[in-house]
Amino acid sequence: MSLNRPHSDIENGGVAPVRAIRGAFLDFVADPFFTHEADAVRYHQDGLLVINETGHIQAFGDYATIADRYGDIPTQLYRDRLIMPGFIDTHIHFPQIGMMAAYGEQLLEWLNKYTFPTERKFQDPDYARDMADKFLDELLRNGTTTALVFAAVFPQSVDAFFEAAQARNLRMIAGKVMMDRHAPDYLRDTAESAYTETKALIEKWHKKERLLYAVTPRFAVTSSPAQLQKAGQLLTEYPDVYLHTHLSENINEVAFVQDLFPECDGYLDTYDQAGLVKDKSIFAHGVQLTDQEFQRLSAAGAAIAFCPTSNLFLGSGLFKIEQAKARENPVKLGLGTDVGAGTSFSILQTANEAYKVAQLRQQKLSPFKALFLATLGGARALSLDHQLGSFDPGKEADFIVLHPQATPLMALRNPEPTAKTVAALADLTFSLVIMGDDRTVEATYIMGEKSWG
Amino acid sequence: MSLNRPHSDIENGGVAPVRAIRGAFLDFVADPFFTHEADAVRYHQDGLLVINETGHIQAFGDYATIADRYGDIPTQLYRDRLIMPGFIDTHIHFPQIGMMAAYGEQLLEWLNKYTFPTERKFQDPDYARDMADKFLDELLRNGTTTALVFAAVFPQSVDAFFEAAQARNLRMIAGKVMMDRHAPDYLRDTAESAYTETKALIEKWHKKERLLYAVTPRFAVTSSPAQLQKAGQLLTEYPDVYLHTHLSENINEVAFVQDLFPECDGYLDTYDQAGLVKDKSIFAHGVQLTDQEFQRLSAAGAAIAFCPTSNLFLGSGLFKIEQAKARENPVKLGLGTDVGAGTSFSILQTANEAYKVAQLRQQKLSPFKALFLATLGGARALSLDHQLGSFDPGKEADFIVLHPQATPLMALRNPEPTAKTVAALADLTFSLVIMGDDRTVEATYIMGEKSWG
């Protein structure tokens, strides 16, 4: 017992620990695609997570080991639950929250028929604010604490999103869509206006509290070469902002891009020639990538957002997980829901379909690999692993409490809700991946404070 | 107003109407794969369903049209809901309820590693009874009112299932698994014992109240030619029982069957040579069927149970819906969850993945087509369409009440929960197919009585 513990933490250059969470904790200390799974997983069946007054993790470990030092601060005990770092969604469209389940089309037709008319509504700031609140509530209900987000083409849609995220103290990355062709008039900007508006939004929002900006050309179909060049100029002027776009989702899209950019050597090259392929660049989908494009993404340190429910819903195809995660030329990889083409806000349901995509390709996606992609892997894809994605001290305390018996069927599947071995943990977490949904998330904490549940 | 209406119904050879349900009703009067969808769908935005004292449908129609005659009997009003015939699951394994989400294997290895040890537990009648109760509760929670069910190899597992189904007054079809090879000793019967035990179970259960029996050889891998012959003998002796088995699910399985039956012309022929391909035969999966096999199934009037969540979970492949539903040689088709290889008890979630399978094959599965398969199509696949699957008077009153705003996200998607046009109904029901789950089912009625909700 150390009654003077807060004092000594402060003396050690820290801040005061203010609360703790006790329960079973799972996170990752290495990538299970490249490290033996038992070595990549960190599991404390009876663990303690100590949070300090700034909402960061002060200490983390076995309760028996660190309770001596932290046992006297207010502690919330979660029995028969599994606590994990918050889920990270590496690709989602906030204006599409109300248009999920739009019937019968593949990518290009789906955009024209459903998406563009829906996004038009986000010109209205009041509407955009209302939807931003609903969108963030839904993310938190599903245990997603950080996301890389497409707003609409209208700067006010970005303001609405960031204001709502700031009010919730969330670490979110977003940007205004840039699109100057192959879209209805009411959604088109120009190369120049996109540049000016984006620049103003970066100045206004990037690094404001926990918020970060992503330069966001929709995709090569809807951005002229001149607009892509302007996006590249912004990345040069602001080297620490992100680039977020779509890449090689659908066969017809790839062919269309090739027609539009005859001077380019494939789809990725349309971005590369504009200086958009960097280590803070995240490309959604990549279902149709060539070997050469995988190599280029690897060399650039860029990331792919794998969006299985969307890829199946739009019939885009089966992403090659094992190629992104090859020992030669690995590419950073996260999971994306891609709502509204995605069919669920739940990263668990997204992992369910990731498993199925792997199975159809005769590959196995273990629950630990899937949950790594959902947490530390996603943080690495977003270059946020120094701040998020695991319970390492110093990181931001965004985490979730999962209920392995959330439904009668899950209670039957998991008569023992707390794993005593790593093998039992693999089995338990696989049931969360396959059978889990929003109901599995009992509570969501942001910077150490309960935000949902 | 007709105060003497019960009397006149009885005089007309009917029985007394005892209750009515008022609300929005959707069912099918034809197959939307072959009939213009608007002609196949029957929709009453303000309808009335009248149930008689035997639990059958006495009358059905627009409230304004038939309320005169039935307006004075006790009526339950469902506002902002959609009422449909109960869902029909044409392939599910009751002993596998507790083993969903078994990791990492494809069909044959999955059977050996997970399924066989699990099914062993159903030798214990107490355990089997407990699981049968949980299984039927879960079906009702998901709006499934009739299912074609594999029990285990043990006759007591069939007794347990039928006793539980009888207690709930359900129309269920089930049978004892026959398997005399390529399985652990503890699960094997013999050709002769399978025959004798099945015969006794048919005598005991077939047509007992609403229960029906299916002769159930697991599949050609685990039944010797002699056992398949015995199954055929049972179908000859009891021409109105069903045949329920698996067919052409996985490539390795098809190759194994070909090795085991060198004298047969393909997988289906192993059943055909034993006299098992008939109009009350239901074959689960059919992912790997040849054109010739589709033709044979069509000619025999046999049915396929399409099980998309299972086919994706085990990586079996993409079923060719459009071939089963071709104008030339159509094959009767229903949806199956195939729990425990299937990943959900929900026929809505099953339809979600059926849509995705179709999309990956560049086909469109409309919500009406999917919901037809889930109701009248399933009833036809099970030769029960004279008793189930729509609201035609005389049919058994098994139906469900769906809530289009069951979750915050569905409420956002469906601000108007009641469709005023067939186009709006298509949009609304597509959201149920893509976003719905057990929560979408607010109530389940069996023979006119509320059984769940």
Interface residues (C-beta under 8 A of the other chain):
Chain A: I97 G98 M99 M100 A101 Y103 G104 Q106 K134 D137 E138 R141 L312 F313 L314 G315 G317 L318 T343 S344 F345 N352 E353 Y355 K356 A358 Q359 L360 R361 Q362 K364 S366 P367 T407 P408 L409 L412 R413 A426 D427 F430 S431 V433 I434 M435 D437 D438
Chain B: I97 G98 M99 M100 A101 Y103 G104 Q106 K134 D137 E138 R141 L312 F313 L314 G315 G317 L318 T343 S344 F345 N352 E353 Y355 K356 A358 Q359 L360 R361 Q362 K364 S366 P367 T407 P408 L409 L412 R413 A426 D427 F430 S431 V433 I434 M435 D437 D438
